[in-house]
Amino acid sequence: MVQKIAVLDYGTGNLRSVSKAIEHVAPDAQVCVTDDHEWIKGADRIVFPGQGAAHDCMVAIGEHHLNREVREAVQRKPFLGICMGLQVLMDFSEENDGTELLGIFPGKVEHFAADMPGDNSLPLKIPHMGWNQVSQRQQHPLWESIDDGARFYFVHSYHVAPEDKSLIAATTEYGVEFVSAIARGNMFATQFHPEKSADAGLRLLKNFVNWKPEQCC
C-alpha cells in the first residue's frame, strides 16, 4: 500500500522544499502539501513545517481550520513538527507581549536575549541563523545513523522552554543552551530545518518516514 504523507498547508512559506525533501527520501510515497481535512485525516503521517511569526501562524492555522487536525495528529499518527511546527505546540510565546499557542504541551516560547556575548565579546546575532551542533538528549529512532553533535541548519529568534524536561530530545548552544528538539510517543519536533540540513537532515526525514511508534497506528 502506498504511504500517504501530508505536509500541512496553512499559507506559510518553505512548504515545497519540505515536500521535495520528503519525496527524495520516500520516492514511493504519496506526498501532498494540503489543507484538505479529508486528505489529512486519511494520511499515514503528518508533517507540520513553518517559519515566521507565531501570531501570524496561529491566525493562519485558524483560517485554514487546522487546529483539530494538528491536535489529533499529535495524538494518533507519526507527527513531525519543524521550526514553527515545534513552537506552536507550547502554551504561549513571548512574541507580541504574549501569543496564545495550541497548548498541547505545557511550556513557553522565549526570545533570545539581545546581549548574549559571542566571539570577541561582540553580541551574538539574532536571529540565530546557520549551521550548529545538535546534542542528542534521549535515544530515539529518528536519530538512527545520525552522529551525536551533527550539524543542522537553524533560522529563528525564539526557542521553546517545555515544562516537562522529559520531552527534550536535543539541545544546542547559542549563547545559552536551548531546546532544539522534543519527542513524546508518536510526536517528534525540531527547531532546526532538516530539509535544509544536507545529509543529516535527509537522514532524519528518512527515519521519520520509516518510523513505527509503538503507541499509535
C-alpha positions in Angstrom: 0.0 0.0 0.0 1.3 3.5 -0.9 2.1 5.5 2.1 0.4 8.9 2.3 2.3 11.8 3.9 0.5 15.2 4.4 2.5 18.4 4.6 0.2 20.8 6.3 -0.5 23.9 4.2 -1.7 26.9 6.1 -0.2 29.6 3.8 3.3 29.7 5.2 6.5 29.6 3.2 9.0 26.8 2.7 6.4 24.1 2.2 7.7 23.0 -1.2 11.2 22.5 0.0 10.0 20.3 2.8 7.8 18.2 0.5 10.6 17.9 -2.1 13.0 16.6 0.6 10.5 14.1 1.8 9.8 12.9 -1.8 13.6 12.5 -2.2 13.8 10.1 0.8 10.5 8.4 0.1 10.1 8.2 -3.6 7.4 5.6 -3.4 5.2 7.6 -1.0 2.4 10.0 -2.0 3.4 13.4 -0.5 0.8 16.1 -0.6 1.0 19.8 0.5 -2.6 20.3 1.6 -5.1 21.9 3.9 -7.8 19.4 2.8 -9.2 17.9 6.0 -10.2 14.6 4.4 -6.8 14.1 2.9 -5.1 14.9 6.2 -7.4 12.5 8.1 -6.6 9.8 5.6 -2.8 10.4 5.7 -0.5 7.9 7.4 2.0 10.6 8.5 1.8 14.3 9.2 4.5 17.0 8.8 3.9 20.4 10.2 6.5 22.9 8.9 6.6 26.6 9.2 8.5 29.8 9.8 7.9 33.4 10.6 5.8 34.9 13.4 3.9 32.9 16.0 0.9 35.2 15.9 0.6 35.0 12.1 1.0 31.3 12.3 -1.8 30.9 14.8 -4.1 33.2 12.7 -3.3 31.2 9.6 -4.0 27.8 11.3 -7.3 29.2 12.4 -8.2 30.5 9.0 -7.5 27.1 7.5 -9.3 25.3 10.4 -6.4 23.1 11.1 -6.4 23.3 14.9 -8.2 20.0 15.4 -6.2 18.2 12.7 -2.9 19.2 14.4 -4.2 18.0 17.8 -5.4 14.7 16.5 -2.3 14.1 14.5 0.0 14.7 17.6 -2.1 12.1 19.5 -2.7 9.5 16.8 -0.2 9.5 13.9 3.6 9.8 13.3 3.9 13.6 13.5 6.9 15.8 12.6 7.0 19.4 13.6 9.6 21.7 12.0 10.6 25.2 13.4 7.2 26.9 13.9 5.7 23.4 13.9 7.6 22.9 17.2 6.9 26.2 18.8 3.1 26.2 18.3 2.9 23.0 20.4 3.6 25.1 23.6 1.2 27.2 25.6 2.3 30.6 24.6 5.0 32.7 23.0 6.6 35.9 24.3 6.1 37.4 20.9 3.7 40.4 20.7 3.7 40.6 24.5 2.2 37.2 24.6 0.7 35.0 21.9 -1.5 32.0 22.8 -0.4 28.8 21.1 -2.0 25.4 20.8 -1.1 24.4 24.3 -0.6 20.7 23.5 2.4 20.6 25.9 3.0 22.9 28.9 5.7 25.5 28.2 6.5 28.7 26.6 8.5 30.1 23.7 11.2 32.6 24.7 13.1 35.2 22.7 16.9 35.0 22.7 18.5 37.7 24.9 19.7 40.7 22.8 23.1 40.9 24.6 24.4 37.3 24.5 28.2 37.6 24.1 29.8 35.9 21.2 33.3 35.9 19.7 35.5 38.9 20.7 32.7 39.8 23.3 30.5 41.1 20.5 26.8 40.3 20.9 25.6 37.3 19.0 23.4 38.0 16.1 19.6 37.4 16.4 18.0 35.6 14.6 20.2 32.6 15.1 20.9 31.7 11.5 23.2 29.0 10.1 24.7 25.6 11.0 25.0 24.5 14.6 25.6 21.3 16.5 22.7 19.3 17.9 23.4 17.3 21.1 21.1 14.3 21.4 19.5 14.1 24.9 17.5 10.9 24.5 17.7 7.8 22.3 15.2 7.9 19.6 14.5 6.2 16.2 14.8 9.5 14.4 18.4 9.8 15.5 19.4 6.5 13.8 22.6 6.8 11.9 23.0 10.4 12.8 26.1 11.3 14.9 25.6 13.0 18.3 26.7 16.5 17.7 25.8 16.5 14.0 25.2 20.0 12.5 21.8 21.1 11.3 20.5 24.4 9.9 18.7 26.9 12.0 16.8 30.2 11.4 15.0 31.5 14.5 14.8 34.2 17.1 12.7 32.2 19.6 13.2 28.9 21.3 10.9 26.6 23.3 11.1 26.0 27.1 8.9 23.0 27.9 7.9 22.5 31.5 8.3 18.7 31.2 12.1 18.2 30.7 11.5 14.5 29.7 10.2 15.9 26.4 13.7 17.2 25.5 15.2 15.1 22.7 18.1 17.5 21.8 19.8 20.8 22.8 22.0 23.3 21.1 24.4 26.0 22.3 23.9 29.6 21.0 24.8 32.0 23.8 22.7 29.7 26.0 21.8 26.1 25.8 18.3 25.8 24.3 16.0 23.0 23.3 16.4 22.1 19.7 14.1 19.0 19.5 11.4 17.4 21.6 9.8 14.0 21.4 6.9 12.1 23.0 5.2 9.0 21.8 4.4 9.4 18.1 5.4 13.1 18.1 8.9 14.5 17.2 9.6 18.2 16.6 12.7 20.2 15.8 13.7 23.8 15.9 16.2 23.2 13.1 15.2 22.7 9.4 16.0 19.1 8.4 15.0 19.9 4.8 17.9 22.4 4.7 20.4 20.3 6.6 22.1 18.2 3.9 22.8 14.5 4.7 21.9 14.6 8.4 18.6 16.3 7.7 17.7 13.9 4.9 18.6 11.0 7.2 16.2 12.4 9.9 13.4 12.7 7.3 14.0 9.2 6.1 14.0 7.9 9.7 10.6 9.7 10.1 9.2 8.1 7.0 10.2 4.6 8.3 9.3 5.3 11.9 6.7 3.0 13.6 5.9 4.5 17.0 4.7 1.8 19.5 1.8 3.9 20.8 -0.1 4.7 17.6 -1.3 3.2 14.4 
